[in-house]
């Protein structure tokens, strides 16, 4: 297994079809690396496939998956993981990340559902991560996700994340916006949360905008500007861990 994927550097941007042609014609110098969801590009040919191939041949890329469903109670979709490996290898993309959540059971749930913060869930998820890493022949990184309920919680979120990373021996995609959103929704100190994360496992970071539903309820949308408290928390993360590669997620209102 390639235990240390080639790192990316600098500032990244989520590549969207709305601007892929412009990005291919005039790559913005401010973007050091691009991120795509492999599910949106596997088996895509024609003009879109040619545009993507032209970009992956010239620029660093990472893949951020949407449907691995690492915490699902259903069996791991091994054929899907094999398709991911074929795609990563074809485009020579070393870094694959996913969400520490699940989105399927007996069919797709079409949302990222919270995994119960329990010791049993730690073991379940870690086994599946190790299996994925063996199939992909590379380490993967899991993202700390936003969530709005914590069913069956037996431990704090930070303890659950750290236990999964340690037990699975995988890496972390640090989403700074999700820390702020969760800290407001679940009333914890975001700085203390940051301080408890393992610096050596951070591959890169995410920032994004969110929606203020109420003073005590934020919704992770990726559809608005990054607000000042997220920038401030990112500065705190840099002070704590050093400056790590950081990518802007923007899914609509582009």
N, C-alpha and C positions, 0 to 999 in steps of 0.2 A: 504494500500500500504506500502511495505517496503521502507521507504523514505531514509534509509541510508544503502546501500548494504555493506557487509563485505569488507573492503579495502584489496588490495593487497600491497605487500611491495617489495622493492629491485629492482633488474634488471630483466626484462622480455625479452622473445624472441617469435617471431611469429613462431608457429609450422607449419612445412611444411611436406608433405608426403615424400619428398626426404630424410628426416632424422628421421621420426617418429620412425622407428624400432630401430635405434641407440639410440634415446632419451629414449625409453622405456627400453632398455636393460641396458644402463649406463647413467642415468640422470645426466647431467652436474651440478655440485654443484654451478656454477656461476649463473644459471638460477633460480630465485626465483618464477617466475610464467610464464605461457604460455598463448598465445593468439591464438584463432582460429576464422575463419569465419564460423558461423553456417551453412550458405548455402552449404558449402563444405562437411558437415558432417551429416546433417539431413537425416535420413533413410538409412545411410550407415551401412551395416552389415559386416559379414564375418571377415576376418583377420584385415582389417582396423578398423572396428567398435570395435573389441576386443582390439586392440592396444590403441585406443582412450579411451575406458572405463577404461583400466588399468591405464592410465595416469591421467585421471580426478579423479579417486578414490584416487590417492596418492599425487597429486600436485594441487596447486591453479591455476585456469583458469579464463580468461576473454574471452568474445566473442566480436568480432569487425565485424559488419555486412557489407554487400556489396550491398544489393538490397532493403533496406527498402524504399528508394526514398522519403525521408521525405518532400522534397520540391516540389514534383510532382503536376501538376494541376489535374491529374487523382485521383479518389477516393482512399483512403488508402486501401491497400490489407489486409483486416482483417484476412482472413484465413491464410495468410502467417504469420502475427504477432502471431496468435494462435499456429502455428507450431514452431515458435521461442520460445514461452513460454514453450511448451512441452519439447523442447530440453534443455532449460536452467534448467528447473525443474528436468529433468531426470538426468542431470549431476551435479546438485546442483551448478550451476554457477550464482552468484549474479549480476555480472557486465556485462551489455550489452551496447555497444557503437555503434554509426553509424556516417555517414558523413553528415555534414551540406550542403547537395547538393541534386540533384535528378538524377535518371538514367532511368526514364521511363515516358511515357505519354500513348499513344495508342500502347503499346508494349515497349520492352526493347531498350534502347539507347546505351548500352554497353560502357558507359563512365560516369564519374561523372561530371555533368553539373552544372555551377554556378547558384545559386538562385539570382534573382535581389535583390539588396540591397535597398529595399523599405519598408515603413511602412506597406503597404498592405501585403507584403510577410512575414513580421514579424508575423502578426496576423494569416496568413494562416498556416505557419510552426508551430507556437506555439500551435495552436489547434490540429494539427496532433500529435505533441509530447505528449501533455496531453492525447490524446486518446490512444496512444501506451503505455504510462506509466500505464494507468488504466487497459489495457488488460494484460500487463506483471506483474502487481502488484509489480513493482519495478521502481525506478528512472532509467533513461537512461542518457548517456553522449553523446554529439555531438562533433565531431572533426572539428576544423578549417581546411578547405581543401585548397589545391592549386587550382588556377584557372588562366586562361589565357585571359579572357575577362570579362567585367563587364557590361552586357547589362542592360539598364534601371536604372543605379545606381542613387539613390537619397541621399545616406548617405555613409560615409566611412565604410569599411569592419568591423573595430573594433566596431563601433556603432551598426551595424547590428547584429553581434555575441552577444554582450552584451544585446541587446534588446530581442533577441530570448531566451537567457538563463534566463533572468528575467521574461519575459512574460510566458514562459512555465514552469518555476521553474524546470529546469533540470540541469544536470552537464556538465562539459567540459572535453573532451579528448584533451589535449594540444599537438599538433604536432609542435615541434620546427623546424624541417626541413621545414615544409610548411610555417612557418612565414618567414624564411630566403628566400625561393624561391619567395614568394609573394612580399617581401620587395624589392627584386631586379627587378622582373618583373613589379611591379606597383609603384616602386620608393617611398617607405616610410621608416621610421625609425623603425627597428625591436625592438629596446629597448623601444621606446615610445609605440609601440604596446603591448609588454609584460606588461609594467607598467599599462596599462589600463584594463588588464584582471582581473576578480574576483578570488582571490586566493582560496576562500572558496568553489568554484565549481570544482576545479581540482581533478579528480579521479586518473588519471595517465597520463603519457606523452609518446609520440612517438619520436624517432629519426630515420633517414634513410639517404640513399645516394641519390643523384640526378645527372642529366646530364647537363653539361654546353653547351647549344646549341650555345650561343654567350655571350659576356661579360654582356649584359643586358637581357639575356633570359635563365632561368633555367627550366628544365623539371623534375618533380617529378617522379622518376622511381623505387625506392626501389631496384636498381640493382647494386649499387656501394658502395664503402666505405663511411662512414660518414666523411665529410671533416672538417677541423679545425674550420672554422667559425661557423659550426653547434654546435660543441663541446663548443665553446666559448659562443654561445648564450644559450646553455643549462646551463652553469655555471651562466650566468646572470639570467636565470629563477630560478635556485636554490637560488641565492642570494636574489631574489625578493620574492619568495614564500616559501622558505624552500625546502629541498630535497624531491621530490615526486617520487613515483615509475615510472620507465622509461623503455620503451620497444623498442628493435631494430626490425624494419621491414626490411626483406630482401626477395624479391620475386623471383629473378633469379640471375645467376652468383653465386650460393651458393657454 
